[in-house]
């Protein structure tokens, strides 16, 4: 559905604005209901007192007013929402009473994700979420028809890659080559072998009986036990549902990730935007040789690349994210000197660093090992810190800051080694940024 064209200032011809899918008003009609539900949850005693005063006639009259009002709100909010793709930007106009116009420059787009919640899949619609460089919050178009969402995503990515407007619509979505697919059985076993899952379940089974013996109050037990059970479910069943059928594919516009049992999500890891790669190795996974790969992407909320996979498979996927980067062997990180045990007893053994030609790698953790890899070209700043206790033992920490607002730390290094590491990393980062290729879509 389209709206009349508007003149693009004095820069060009009229631009055709489009509306969202006609099913969108049903989604937005829930906003007034959500406000009432939020008030009731905030003050349940007052809400219950108000409900006890209402008669059946008053309740029916309230529903007779609320349902049409919510429907009208949903329709008007949909009617006054438009989007348009111009030669240089994506415009989104929203607002019923207070108007808001978002101007998203196409060259600043770094990812366009397609999300299909369960009910949206039934209705044949999808949500488009747009990652923009420097923006903390994603702009979204909800909802569009599935075919329209895919076509618009392909057009935006083509325009972000530098294709001309007249050819961007004809480029279509670039083909993808599957790199890995996570079997459901492997995902289920990995969740069973995760310590956090058992810790949450143990807390949910132990804490409520202890509270009952201490207080003999059902309300206290329920108020504590239900959230603990919910947390345990979120760590196991919730992750299984979210990470089911996890597929990673390689395409010219980056790595594509599809996942979800009920709600299907289609995400893109932008090329050149990955700031840090973390290889996580829980204790119970080591016998099977499994690892988890997480990411820090500048301006994006995408954080998981591989939920669980054999190390060789995970490293082959990481090689697509960090081309030309050689991963350090599992036993290569150099430990801190032995005197570090006076600053961090026992746990000092879990820290180590490796500096290669292409990356700065820091490891920490004994039971749950984490190896963080930062390409030299992505380092924004390097800092050295040294507390009074560390000065006593001639130790220091070196912090490497990335463009995603994250920090990777090499802890408890010898003070002289840390000073040399600081100077060397500053030089490696400078030359790395100079020699790094430009970040472009479909390069």
N, C-alpha and C positions, 0 to 999 in steps of 0.2 A: 504494500500500500504506500502511495507516495503523496506528498504534499506539494503545493504549488512551488515552483522554483523561486529562488531568491537571488538577487544580484550580488555577486561576489565583490562588493565594493566597486572600485574602479579598475580592478586588476584583471577581470576576465568576464566571461559570459555567465549566464544564470546557472546555479547549482541546484540540482534536484534533491530535495530532502525526502527522507523515507521514515516511515513509522515502524515501530516494532510489531511483532506478530499479534494478531487480534486476541490471542489467548492471554496476553499479558495483563489485562484488567483483572482477571480472576486472581492472579498472584498479588497484585497491588491492593486488591480490596481487603486483604487481611490486615492492612496497617492499622485501621481504627480498632479492630478486634485485638490486635497485639498490644496496643496502648492500654486498653482496659485490663487485659490479662497481666501486663506488667505492673499496673497499679495494684491489682489483687495480690500478686506475688510479693510486692514490696510491703504491703500491710495486710496480711491475711486475716488478722482478727477483726479489723475494721470492715474488710470485705464481707466476712461471714456475718457480721452484725447487720450490715446493710441488706444482705440477701434474706435474712430472717424477717425483715420488716416488709419485704415485697410480697404482694399477693400474686396469684396466678394471672389475674387480669393485667396487673402492672408489668409482669414479666413478658406477657404476650405483646403488650403495647410497646415495651422497650425493644423487643425483637423486631416489631413492625417498623420502628424508626431506624434501628441500627443496621438492619440488612440493606434497605434501600440507600441509606447514607454511605455505607461501605461500598456498595456497588457503584454509586455515583462517583465516589472518590477514585475508585480504581479506573473507571472509564475516563474521567477527566485527566488523571495523571498520565494515562496512556495517550490520550488525545493531544496533550501538550508536550509530548516527548518526540523529538526528531533527531535523526543523524544524517550526515552527508559526508561524502569523500570528495574533497576539492583537489586541485593540483598539488597542494603542499601540506594539507592537514586533514584530520578527521575531526568533524564538529559534532558535538552532542549537546542538544538543548533540552533541558528538563526544567520542571518546576511548575506547580499550579498557581501558587501565590507568590513565591519568591523564585524568580527565574535564575537559572544557572546555565552558562554556556562554556563547555570545555573545548579548547582548541588544542588538539594533539598533533604536533608536527610529525609527519610520517618518518622523517629520518631519525627521530628520537625513539621510535617504537623498537623494542628489543624482543618482545615475545607476545604472541597472541594465542591464548589457550581457549579451547572449546570444552565446556562442562555440560554434561547431560544428567541432571538428577533423575531419580527413578520416575517420578510423575511426568517430568519433561520428556523422558524417553517414550512414555506411553502416549503423550500428546504429539510426539514428533517434532519437538522444538529443542533448542539448545541455547546456552548462555555463552557469550563471547566476552572474555576477560583480557584486558590489554595492559601489558607491562610497558612503562615508559621510563626512560633513563631519568633519574633524579626525583621520581615521584614515589612517595611512600605507599600510596593507596592505588590499587588498580581501578581504572575505569572499566565499566562493563555495559554490555547491551544484553538485556534480558527481557523478553526472549525473542529469538529469531527462528525461522524455519531451519531445519537441519541442513538442507541444501544451500539456503541463503547464507547460513553461518559459515559453512565450509568455503563457499565462493568468496565471501567477504574477507575471511581469514587469508585465503590465498592472494587476494588482491592487495591487502594491506602489507603482507610480507613481500610481495613483488615490488610494491611501491617503496617500501623501506630499503629494498636492495638496490634501488636506483632505476628500475624500469620506467619507461615513459608511461604517462596515464593511458594513452590509447592502446598500449600493448599489455598493461598490467592485468586487465580483466581476462585476457586471452591466455596468459601464462599458465593459470591453473595451479593446483597444488603440486609441488615437486614430488617425484616418486621417492619412496623410502625403502631402505634395505634393512630387514630385521637383523639385529645383532644378538638379542637374547630374549627369551620368554621364560618367566618364572612359573614353574609347575605349582599347582595348589598344594600338593602334598609336601613339597619342600618348604613352602611358606609356613604351613601348619607346624611342621616339625621345628622350624627355626623359632617360632613363637613359644613352643613348649620348652625349648632350650634357652630361653631368655630369662635371666635372673629377675628382671623387673616384673615379669608376669607373675612368677611365684611369690615375690615379695609382696605385691599388691593383694594377691589372693590370700596369703597368710595373714596379712593385716586385717583383711575383711572377715576372716574366720576367728581370729583371736581377740581383736579389740572389742567387738560387741559383747561377748560373754563376760569379759573383764569389767566393762562398764555396768552390766546388769548386776554383777556381784557387788560392785561398789555403790551403785545408786538405787537399784531396784526401780528404775523409771523407764517405761517402755519408750516414751518420747525421746529420751536421750539416746537410747540404744538405736532406735530407727534413724534419728538425725545423724548419727555417726556411721552406722552400718550401711545404709543405702548409698551414700556417696562413696564409701570404700569399695562396695561391690560394683558401683558404676565405674570407678577408676580401674578396677581389675578387669572388667569387661572391655573397657576402652583400650587397654594395653594388649588384649588378646583378640577378642572377637572384632573389636573396632578396627584394629590394624589389619586383620585378615580381610575384612570387607573392603577396606580402603585400598589395600595393596594386592588384591586378587587379580590374577591374569596380568601381571605387570610385564609390559612389553617395551623394549627400547629399540628404536629404529634409527638409522642414519639417513639423513637427507641433506641436500644443499643448504637448507635453511636452518640446520642445527640437528641436535638429537631430539627425536620425538618420543614422548613417553605416554603410553595409554595404560590406564589401570582403573579398577573399581568393579565390584560385584553388583551393587545396586546403582550407585551413581557413577557413570563413566566420565572420565576426565582425559582430555587430550592436551598435553602440555608440550612446550618446546624449550629446550635448553639452548639459549642463544649462543652462537659461535663467538668466541673471544670475550664473553662477559663473565666467564667463570673465574672467580678470584681465589678460591681455596677448594681443594678436594680433600675430604677426610675418609680414610679407610678404617672402619671400626671392626674390631675383632673381639667379640665377647668370649669369655673363658670356655663356655660349654660348646662353642662353635669350632674351636681350634682343632679338635680331633677329626672333624669332618672337612676341615680346610675351607670353611665358609667365612665370608666377610660381608660387610654392609658399606656402601659408598654413599656419602653425603656431600652436598655442595653448598658453597656460598656464592650466589650469583648477584652481581651488582644490580640493585633496583628491582629484584625479583624475590618472590616468596618460595620459589621452587627450591627444595632443600634435599630431596632424596633422588639419587640417580639409580641405585640398585639396592632393593631391600635386603636381599640375601642371594649369594651366588658363590660358586667355587672361586678361589682367589685368581686363578688364571683367566676365567671368564670376566671377572670384575676388572682385572687389569687391562684386558683387551678393550673394554668399554671406556675406561679412563683414558686410554691412549687416543680415543676419538675426541675426548673433551680437551685434553692437553697434548696436542700433536707435537711430536718430537721430544717429549719428556720421557726420560727413563726412570722408572720407579726404583727406589732403593730396595735391596734384598731385605727380608724380614729381620735378620740379625745384624744389620749394618749400623743402626744408630749408635753413636758413641755416648756412653753413659757419663754422668758427672763424676768428678773425682770422689774418692771414698770419704773424704771429710764432709761431703754433703749430707752424710747420714746424721750429722749433728743438727742440721736444719730441718730435715724431713726424714725421720727414722723409717726404715724399711721401704717407704714409698719412693725414696730417691732412685731406687733401681728401675723404676718404671719410666724414667725420663731419659731422653736421648735426642741427638740431632744428627742430621746428615746434610751436607751442602754439596749439591751436584752442579753441573754446568748450567742446568735449566731451572732447578727448583731449590727452595729452602724447605727442608723436611724436619719436623719436630714431632717426637713421639712422647706420649705420657699415658700412665695407667698400667697397673699390674694385672688385675683381673679382667678389666675391659680396656684393651689397648686401643688407642686412637693415634693414627699417623696422619698429620696434617701436612699437605703439600701446597706450597705457595710458589707459583712461577715468579721468577725474579722481575719480570716485566710488570707484574700486578702489585708489587710492593709500593705503598704510598709513603711510608716513613718507617724508620728504624729507631728504637729507643733502648737505652740501657738503664736499668734500675738496680739499686743495691741498698737494702735495709741495713740497720745497725748490726743485726745478728749475722747477716751475710758478709758484711765488711770484716767482722771478727774472724771469719773462716775463709776470707779472700775468695768469695763467691759473688756472682751477679746474674741477673736475668736479662735476656735480650728479647725485646718485643718487636714483632714485625706486623705492621698495620696494613690492611688491604683496603681496596676501594669499596668493599661491601660493608664497611664499618665494623669489621671483625679483626681480632688480633690473635696471632699465633706466637706462642712464647717458648723460648728455649730456656728452661729453668736450671738454676744451680750450676752454671758453668764457672770454670776457673776465671778469676777476674781478668787476668791477662788475655786468656782465650776470648772472653766476652768482648773486651775492647777491640781485639783484632777482628772478631766476627762482625762487630758493629761497623768498622771501617770497610771491611771487605764487602759486606752486604749492601752498603750504600753505593759502592762502585758497581757491583753486579746489577743492582736495580737500575742505575742510570744507563748502563750499556744495554740492559735488557729492554727497557722502554724504547731506546733509540733503534734497536734492531727488530723490534716486534712488528709483525705485519698489521695492517689496518683491520679493525673490526668491521666486517661488512657481511650483510646477508647474501647468501647464495654466491659466495666468492668463488 
